[in-house]
Amino acid sequence: MKQYIGLDVSIKETAISIRQDGKRIWRGKCASDPQLLAAVIRKRAPYAWRVVFETGPL
């Protein structure tokens, strides 16, 4: 069971979208802190296969 994670990164906050089998299974936001992002990903997507970043002008 592969899970794919999309991160829309900004300076203060990162939007997170987790998909599995072509369907979104979770969407949320957290502070743009590496430790917080890692904790959310571990909790919500234990079978993460690929992570994609969208940073815009950053």
MODELLER restraints for C-alpha pairs under 7 A, 6 or more apart:
rsr = mdl.restraints
at = mdl.atoms
rsr.add(forms.Gaussian(group=physical.xy_distance, feature=features.Distance(at['CA:1:A'], at['CA:47:A']), mean=6.61, stdev=0.5))
rsr.add(forms.Gaussian(group=physical.xy_distance, feature=features.Distance(at['CA:2:A'], at['CA:20:A']), mean=6.32, stdev=0.5))
rsr.add(forms.Gaussian(group=physical.xy_distance, feature=features.Distance(at['CA:2:A'], at['CA:47:A']), mean=5.70, stdev=0.5))
rsr.add(forms.Gaussian(group=physical.xy_distance, feature=features.Distance(at['CA:2:A'], at['CA:48:A']), mean=6.12, stdev=0.5))
rsr.add(forms.Gaussian(group=physical.xy_distance, feature=features.Distance(at['CA:2:A'], at['CA:49:A']), mean=5.44, stdev=0.5))
rsr.add(forms.Gaussian(group=physical.xy_distance, feature=features.Distance(at['CA:3:A'], at['CA:18:A']), mean=6.68, stdev=0.5))
rsr.add(forms.Gaussian(group=physical.xy_distance, feature=features.Distance(at['CA:3:A'], at['CA:19:A']), mean=5.65, stdev=0.5))
rsr.add(forms.Gaussian(group=physical.xy_distance, feature=features.Distance(at['CA:3:A'], at['CA:20:A']), mean=4.80, stdev=0.5))
rsr.add(forms.Gaussian(group=physical.xy_distance, feature=features.Distance(at['CA:3:A'], at['CA:45:A']), mean=6.43, stdev=0.5))
rsr.add(forms.Gaussian(group=physical.xy_distance, feature=features.Distance(at['CA:3:A'], at['CA:47:A']), mean=5.60, stdev=0.5))
rsr.add(forms.Gaussian(group=physical.xy_distance, feature=features.Distance(at['CA:3:A'], at['CA:48:A']), mean=4.57, stdev=0.5))
rsr.add(forms.Gaussian(group=physical.xy_distance, feature=features.Distance(at['CA:3:A'], at['CA:49:A']), mean=5.46, stdev=0.5))
rsr.add(forms.Gaussian(group=physical.xy_distance, feature=features.Distance(at['CA:4:A'], at['CA:18:A']), mean=5.67, stdev=0.5))
rsr.add(forms.Gaussian(group=physical.xy_distance, feature=features.Distance(at['CA:4:A'], at['CA:19:A']), mean=5.14, stdev=0.5))
rsr.add(forms.Gaussian(group=physical.xy_distance, feature=features.Distance(at['CA:4:A'], at['CA:20:A']), mean=6.44, stdev=0.5))
rsr.add(forms.Gaussian(group=physical.xy_distance, feature=features.Distance(at['CA:4:A'], at['CA:48:A']), mean=5.83, stdev=0.5))
rsr.add(forms.Gaussian(group=physical.xy_distance, feature=features.Distance(at['CA:4:A'], at['CA:49:A']), mean=5.80, stdev=0.5))
rsr.add(forms.Gaussian(group=physical.xy_distance, feature=features.Distance(at['CA:4:A'], at['CA:50:A']), mean=5.09, stdev=0.5))
rsr.add(forms.Gaussian(group=physical.xy_distance, feature=features.Distance(at['CA:4:A'], at['CA:51:A']), mean=6.04, stdev=0.5))
rsr.add(forms.Gaussian(group=physical.xy_distance, feature=features.Distance(at['CA:5:A'], at['CA:16:A']), mean=6.95, stdev=0.5))
rsr.add(forms.Gaussian(group=physical.xy_distance, feature=features.Distance(at['CA:5:A'], at['CA:17:A']), mean=5.68, stdev=0.5))
rsr.add(forms.Gaussian(group=physical.xy_distance, feature=features.Distance(at['CA:5:A'], at['CA:18:A']), mean=4.60, stdev=0.5))
rsr.add(forms.Gaussian(group=physical.xy_distance, feature=features.Distance(at['CA:5:A'], at['CA:19:A']), mean=6.45, stdev=0.5))
rsr.add(forms.Gaussian(group=physical.xy_distance, feature=features.Distance(at['CA:5:A'], at['CA:50:A']), mean=6.28, stdev=0.5))
rsr.add(forms.Gaussian(group=physical.xy_distance, feature=features.Distance(at['CA:5:A'], at['CA:51:A']), mean=4.69, stdev=0.5))
rsr.add(forms.Gaussian(group=physical.xy_distance, feature=features.Distance(at['CA:5:A'], at['CA:52:A']), mean=6.18, stdev=0.5))
rsr.add(forms.Gaussian(group=physical.xy_distance, feature=features.Distance(at['CA:6:A'], at['CA:16:A']), mean=5.76, stdev=0.5))
rsr.add(forms.Gaussian(group=physical.xy_distance, feature=features.Distance(at['CA:6:A'], at['CA:17:A']), mean=5.06, stdev=0.5))
rsr.add(forms.Gaussian(group=physical.xy_distance, feature=features.Distance(at['CA:6:A'], at['CA:18:A']), mean=6.47, stdev=0.5))
rsr.add(forms.Gaussian(group=physical.xy_distance, feature=features.Distance(at['CA:6:A'], at['CA:51:A']), mean=5.89, stdev=0.5))
rsr.add(forms.Gaussian(group=physical.xy_distance, feature=features.Distance(at['CA:6:A'], at['CA:52:A']), mean=4.84, stdev=0.5))
rsr.add(forms.Gaussian(group=physical.xy_distance, feature=features.Distance(at['CA:6:A'], at['CA:53:A']), mean=6.05, stdev=0.5))
rsr.add(forms.Gaussian(group=physical.xy_distance, feature=features.Distance(at['CA:7:A'], at['CA:14:A']), mean=6.39, stdev=0.5))
rsr.add(forms.Gaussian(group=physical.xy_distance, feature=features.Distance(at['CA:7:A'], at['CA:15:A']), mean=5.71, stdev=0.5))
rsr.add(forms.Gaussian(group=physical.xy_distance, feature=features.Distance(at['CA:7:A'], at['CA:16:A']), mean=4.85, stdev=0.5))
rsr.add(forms.Gaussian(group=physical.xy_distance, feature=features.Distance(at['CA:7:A'], at['CA:17:A']), mean=6.64, stdev=0.5))
rsr.add(forms.Gaussian(group=physical.xy_distance, feature=features.Distance(at['CA:7:A'], at['CA:52:A']), mean=6.11, stdev=0.5))
rsr.add(forms.Gaussian(group=physical.xy_distance, feature=features.Distance(at['CA:7:A'], at['CA:53:A']), mean=4.88, stdev=0.5))
rsr.add(forms.Gaussian(group=physical.xy_distance, feature=features.Distance(at['CA:7:A'], at['CA:54:A']), mean=6.09, stdev=0.5))
rsr.add(forms.Gaussian(group=physical.xy_distance, feature=features.Distance(at['CA:8:A'], at['CA:14:A']), mean=5.52, stdev=0.5))
rsr.add(forms.Gaussian(group=physical.xy_distance, feature=features.Distance(at['CA:8:A'], at['CA:15:A']), mean=5.04, stdev=0.5))
rsr.add(forms.Gaussian(group=physical.xy_distance, feature=features.Distance(at['CA:8:A'], at['CA:16:A']), mean=6.60, stdev=0.5))
rsr.add(forms.Gaussian(group=physical.xy_distance, feature=features.Distance(at['CA:8:A'], at['CA:53:A']), mean=6.05, stdev=0.5))
rsr.add(forms.Gaussian(group=physical.xy_distance, feature=features.Distance(at['CA:8:A'], at['CA:54:A']), mean=4.70, stdev=0.5))
rsr.add(forms.Gaussian(group=physical.xy_distance, feature=features.Distance(at['CA:8:A'], at['CA:55:A']), mean=6.06, stdev=0.5))
rsr.add(forms.Gaussian(group=physical.xy_distance, feature=features.Distance(at['CA:9:A'], at['CA:15:A']), mean=6.63, stdev=0.5))
rsr.add(forms.Gaussian(group=physical.xy_distance, feature=features.Distance(at['CA:9:A'], at['CA:53:A']), mean=6.96, stdev=0.5))
rsr.add(forms.Gaussian(group=physical.xy_distance, feature=features.Distance(at['CA:9:A'], at['CA:54:A']), mean=6.08, stdev=0.5))
rsr.add(forms.Gaussian(group=physical.xy_distance, feature=features.Distance(at['CA:9:A'], at['CA:55:A']), mean=5.09, stdev=0.5))
rsr.add(forms.Gaussian(group=physical.xy_distance, feature=features.Distance(at['CA:10:A'], at['CA:55:A']), mean=6.60, stdev=0.5))
rsr.add(forms.Gaussian(group=physical.xy_distance, feature=features.Distance(at['CA:11:A'], at['CA:32:A']), mean=6.38, stdev=0.5))
rsr.add(forms.Gaussian(group=physical.xy_distance, feature=features.Distance(at['CA:12:A'], at['CA:31:A']), mean=5.85, stdev=0.5))
rsr.add(forms.Gaussian(group=physical.xy_distance, feature=features.Distance(at['CA:12:A'], at['CA:32:A']), mean=5.42, stdev=0.5))
rsr.add(forms.Gaussian(group=physical.xy_distance, feature=features.Distance(at['CA:13:A'], at['CA:29:A']), mean=6.77, stdev=0.5))
rsr.add(forms.Gaussian(group=physical.xy_distance, feature=features.Distance(at['CA:13:A'], at['CA:30:A']), mean=5.71, stdev=0.5))
rsr.add(forms.Gaussian(group=physical.xy_distance, feature=features.Distance(at['CA:13:A'], at['CA:31:A']), mean=4.37, stdev=0.5))
rsr.add(forms.Gaussian(group=physical.xy_distance, feature=features.Distance(at['CA:13:A'], at['CA:32:A']), mean=4.73, stdev=0.5))
rsr.add(forms.Gaussian(group=physical.xy_distance, feature=features.Distance(at['CA:14:A'], at['CA:29:A']), mean=5.57, stdev=0.5))
rsr.add(forms.Gaussian(group=physical.xy_distance, feature=features.Distance(at['CA:14:A'], at['CA:30:A']), mean=5.59, stdev=0.5))
rsr.add(forms.Gaussian(group=physical.xy_distance, feature=features.Distance(at['CA:14:A'], at['CA:31:A']), mean=6.00, stdev=0.5))
rsr.add(forms.Gaussian(group=physical.xy_distance, feature=features.Distance(at['CA:14:A'], at['CA:32:A']), mean=5.27, stdev=0.5))
rsr.add(forms.Gaussian(group=physical.xy_distance, feature=features.Distance(at['CA:15:A'], at['CA:28:A']), mean=5.91, stdev=0.5))
rsr.add(forms.Gaussian(group=physical.xy_distance, feature=features.Distance(at['CA:15:A'], at['CA:29:A']), mean=4.37, stdev=0.5))
rsr.add(forms.Gaussian(group=physical.xy_distance, feature=features.Distance(at['CA:15:A'], at['CA:30:A']), mean=6.75, stdev=0.5))
rsr.add(forms.Gaussian(group=physical.xy_distance, feature=features.Distance(at['CA:16:A'], at['CA:27:A']), mean=5.61, stdev=0.5))
rsr.add(forms.Gaussian(group=physical.xy_distance, feature=features.Distance(at['CA:16:A'], at['CA:28:A']), mean=5.31, stdev=0.5))
rsr.add(forms.Gaussian(group=physical.xy_distance, feature=features.Distance(at['CA:16:A'], at['CA:29:A']), mean=5.69, stdev=0.5))
rsr.add(forms.Gaussian(group=physical.xy_distance, feature=features.Distance(at['CA:17:A'], at['CA:24:A']), mean=6.98, stdev=0.5))
rsr.add(forms.Gaussian(group=physical.xy_distance, feature=features.Distance(at['CA:17:A'], at['CA:26:A']), mean=5.98, stdev=0.5))
rsr.add(forms.Gaussian(group=physical.xy_distance, feature=features.Distance(at['CA:17:A'], at['CA:27:A']), mean=4.50, stdev=0.5))
rsr.add(forms.Gaussian(group=physical.xy_distance, feature=features.Distance(at['CA:17:A'], at['CA:28:A']), mean=6.71, stdev=0.5))
rsr.add(forms.Gaussian(group=physical.xy_distance, feature=features.Distance(at['CA:18:A'], at['CA:24:A']), mean=5.75, stdev=0.5))
rsr.add(forms.Gaussian(group=physical.xy_distance, feature=features.Distance(at['CA:18:A'], at['CA:25:A']), mean=5.80, stdev=0.5))
rsr.add(forms.Gaussian(group=physical.xy_distance, feature=features.Distance(at['CA:18:A'], at['CA:26:A']), mean=5.23, stdev=0.5))
rsr.add(forms.Gaussian(group=physical.xy_distance, feature=features.Distance(at['CA:18:A'], at['CA:27:A']), mean=6.32, stdev=0.5))
rsr.add(forms.Gaussian(group=physical.xy_distance, feature=features.Distance(at['CA:19:A'], at['CA:25:A']), mean=5.47, stdev=0.5))
